[in-house]
Amino acid sequence: MAKTITVFYFTQKYIGDLEKYIGDLEMYIGDLEKYIGDLEMYIGDLEMYIGDLEMYI
């Protein structure tokens, strides 16, 4: 009985750790998506500035 409870406890702890790691990964992926979005915005701004420069030249 004690062995079953111990195995159950460690299984639940392992599952809890996995859920925490998955949550962390989702957070990091969200951060990466934000940074990619920022980069796309900066690239769009650069293209706009280049277009303005070409118009003046």
N, C-alpha and C positions, 0 to 999 in steps of 0.2 A: 504494500500500500504506500509506504513512504517513498519507494523508488518511483512509483507511478506519479506521485505528487511532485517529486523533484524533476522528473522528465517533463511533466506538464509545465512546471514553473519555467524551466530553461527554454522550452519550446515557445512559451508566451513571450519571454524576454527576447529571444532571437527574432521572433516575428515583430515585436515592438521596435527592435533595433533596425530591422529591414525597413519598416514603415518610416522611421526617422530618416534613414539614408535616402529613401525614395523621395521624401519630402524635401530634403536638402537638394537632391538632383533637380527636382522640379523648380526650386527656387533659383538654382544656378542657370537652368535653361531659360527661365523667365528673364533673368538678368542679361543673358546673352541675346535674347530676342530684343530687349530694350536697347542694348548697345548697337545691334545690327540696324535697328530702326533709326537710331541717332546717326549712324554712319550714312545710311541712305539719305537722310535729311541733309547732312553736310554735303554729300555728293551732289544732291539736287541744287543746293545753294551755289556750289562751285560751278555747276553747269550754267546756272542762271547768270553768274558773274562773268563767265567766259562769253556767254551770248551777248551780254551788255558790252563787253570789251570789243568783240567782233563788230558790233554795230557802230561803235565809235571809230574804229580803225578804217 
